[in-house]
Amino acid sequence: MPAQQPTTELDARYSSALNPRPGASDVTATAWAEAQGRLEAAEIFWVSTVRPDGRLHVTPCIAAWHDGVLYFSTGRTEQKAKNLAHDAHCALTTGANSLTDGLDLVVEGRAEPVADRARLEEVITAYETKYGPHITSPEGTFHGIGDAFRRGDAVVFAVIPDTAYGFGRDNGVYSHTRWTF
């Protein structure tokens, strides 16, 4: 079930509105449409899960935003899969690596394995469209991932956002947006 349109809120506590600098008085919340565009375009995400003993586990992954859901995958025996079997709550993070420009995004939700074959095919198409030759070319880093999904060698997780955050930076003017679904 895709995420609904969220409510959008600028959190002035963490935005330039409380620490005025040139341009800060015009700071506004980031539109959800812009955040979605960034989620669609981002190539690398960081997925954060919780180990059964409470320790955090963070690792990079590729992911695809499709129909309001963020999809990522992992091998069935990898630490992420073990953690999610114990506690499905997770966060996926992506963004820029700059102090003055960019938009960092955090999507929080529950990772649920994709069991529906038709949905799985849609996700494979979304991955292939997004990552192109990295997946479709025999020389690609992730070549064969679609077949691994189909065989069940890798599990595909769907994360429907509960909450998302956007941390914007525009030439030193900061914004902190919260989207609640």
C-alpha positions in Angstrom: 0.0 0.0 0.0 1.7 3.3 -1.1 2.2 6.1 1.3 -0.4 8.8 1.3 0.3 12.5 0.9 2.0 13.7 4.1 1.4 16.8 6.2 4.4 19.1 5.8 5.8 21.1 8.7 8.8 23.4 8.9 10.6 23.0 12.2 11.9 26.4 13.0 13.9 25.1 15.9 16.4 23.6 13.5 16.0 26.0 10.6 17.6 29.4 9.9 14.4 31.1 11.0 15.8 31.1 14.6 19.4 32.1 13.6 18.8 34.8 11.0 21.3 35.3 8.3 20.8 36.8 4.8 17.9 34.9 3.2 16.8 33.2 6.4 13.6 35.1 6.7 12.4 33.4 3.5 13.1 29.9 4.7 10.2 27.5 4.0 9.4 23.9 4.3 10.6 21.7 1.4 7.8 20.5 -0.7 7.1 16.7 -0.6 7.2 16.7 -4.4 10.9 17.9 -4.3 11.7 15.3 -1.7 10.2 12.5 -3.8 12.2 13.6 -6.8 15.4 13.4 -4.8 14.4 9.9 -3.5 13.8 8.8 -7.1 17.2 10.1 -8.3 19.4 9.1 -5.3 21.8 6.3 -6.2 23.0 5.4 -2.7 21.1 5.1 0.6 22.2 4.2 4.1 19.8 1.7 5.8 19.8 1.7 9.6 18.4 -1.3 11.5 18.6 -2.5 15.1 20.3 -5.7 16.1 18.5 -8.0 18.5 20.8 -6.9 21.3 19.9 -3.2 20.6 23.1 -2.1 18.8 22.6 -0.2 15.6 23.6 -1.5 12.2 24.1 0.9 9.3 25.1 0.0 5.8 24.9 1.5 2.3 22.5 0.0 -0.3 20.8 0.8 -3.5 17.1 1.5 -3.4 14.2 2.5 -5.7 11.3 4.8 -4.9 8.2 3.4 -6.6 4.5 4.3 -6.1 5.1 6.0 -2.8 7.2 3.2 -1.4 11.0 2.9 -0.9 12.4 -0.6 -1.8 15.7 -2.1 -1.0 17.1 -5.6 -0.8 19.6 -7.7 1.0 20.7 -11.3 1.1 18.6 -13.6 3.3 21.6 -14.3 5.7 23.0 -10.7 5.9 22.8 -8.7 9.1 20.1 -6.4 7.8 17.8 -9.3 7.1 18.4 -10.8 10.6 17.8 -7.4 12.2 14.6 -6.8 10.3 13.3 -10.3 11.2 13.6 -9.2 14.8 12.5 -5.6 14.5 11.1 -4.3 11.2 11.6 -0.6 12.1 14.3 1.0 10.0 15.5 4.3 8.4 16.9 4.9 5.0 19.0 8.0 4.5 20.4 9.8 1.4 21.5 13.2 0.5 24.4 15.6 -0.2 27.7 15.7 1.5 28.0 19.5 1.7 27.8 21.9 4.6 26.3 24.7 2.5 24.2 23.1 -0.3 21.9 20.2 -0.8 19.0 18.3 0.8 19.5 15.3 3.1 16.5 12.9 3.4 15.6 10.4 6.1 12.7 8.0 5.6 11.5 6.1 8.6 9.1 3.1 8.5 8.7 -0.6 8.8 10.5 -2.9 6.3 8.1 -5.5 5.0 9.2 -8.3 2.7 7.7 -8.2 -0.8 5.8 -11.4 -1.4 3.5 -10.4 -4.3 5.1 -11.6 -7.6 3.5 -8.8 -9.7 4.8 -6.1 -7.2 8.2 -7.8 -7.3 8.3 -7.5 -11.1 7.4 -3.8 -10.8 10.2 -3.3 -8.3 12.7 -5.1 -10.6 11.6 -2.8 -13.5 12.0 0.3 -11.2 15.6 -0.9 -10.3 16.5 -1.6 -13.9 15.1 1.8 -15.1 16.9 3.7 -12.3 20.3 1.9 -12.3 20.4 1.0 -16.0 23.6 -0.8 -17.1 24.7 -1.3 -13.4 21.9 -3.9 -13.4 21.1 -4.7 -17.1 24.6 -5.1 -18.5 26.6 -8.3 -17.9 29.5 -6.1 -16.8 27.3 -4.2 -14.3 28.0 -4.3 -10.6 24.5 -5.6 -9.8 23.9 -7.6 -12.9 21.5 -10.5 -12.2 19.9 -8.8 -9.2 16.4 -9.2 -10.7 16.9 -12.9 -11.1 18.1 -13.1 -7.5 14.9 -11.4 -6.4 12.8 -13.8 -8.5 14.6 -16.9 -7.1 14.4 -15.6 -3.5 18.2 -15.4 -3.1 17.7 -11.8 -2.0 14.8 -10.5 -0.1 13.2 -7.2 -1.3 11.8 -5.0 1.5 9.2 -2.3 1.1 9.3 0.7 3.4 6.1 2.7 3.4 7.1 6.0 5.1 5.7 6.8 8.6 7.7 9.9 8.9 10.4 11.6 6.7 12.7 14.5 7.3 14.4 16.9 5.0 17.5 18.8 6.0 18.0 21.6 3.4 21.0 23.8 2.9 20.9 26.7 0.4 24.2 28.7 0.6 24.2 28.5 4.4 20.4 29.0 4.8 19.1 25.9 6.6 15.6 24.3 6.7 14.3 21.3 8.6 11.1 19.8 7.2 9.1 17.0 8.7 6.6 15.0 6.7 4.1 12.9 8.6 2.1 10.2 6.8 
